[in-house]
Amino acid sequence: MKIDKNLVIDYEDLLEGSGTGNNMGFYLINEKRLRYKFNEINFDENKFYECFDMNTLEILKPKEWEELSKMSKDQMISNYVEKYEWDWLGDDFDDMAGYLQFVENHEPNTVFSNYTDGWKSDDDYMVIYHHDMSDLKTDEERKAYKKGIKDGMGK
């Protein structure tokens, strides 16, 4: 059995052009991204770690996934993040880019580009752009378009 990807994929709030500065906030402000993060982080108190396969979306721990899928953002924060003082700061942009890659893997008409500004300063942030490929007809067209987007980042 697979998870409903709509319970862990949400990026609309990232596209407002304001940028995001750290990976704690990136996940804490959004219930679906926080649910994804719970599946990803390996903390002693995190029974939700690897409750679904990130590539296939197959449920690996049915009981834990059922609980996690029903928790609100406030419940996840108060019952786990705050209670156990979880902190996953560090490698912010790589972490956020990993989530964007996860979305791309499971949303075939979606590709993201991004750039960072203020690198290695207190004001560094990532700006994320969404590119919709739903008008492209073939996998070859989508692959070429995606390659062009990715090759053009950082130039």
ABEGO torsion letter per residue (X at the ends): XBBBAAAABBAAAAAAGAEBABAAAAAAABAAAAAAAAAABBBAABAABGABBAAAGBBABAAAAAAAAABBAAAAAAAAAAAAGBBABEGAAAAAAAAAAAAAAABAABBBBBBBBGBGBAABBBBBBBBBAAABABAAAAAAAAAAAAAABGX
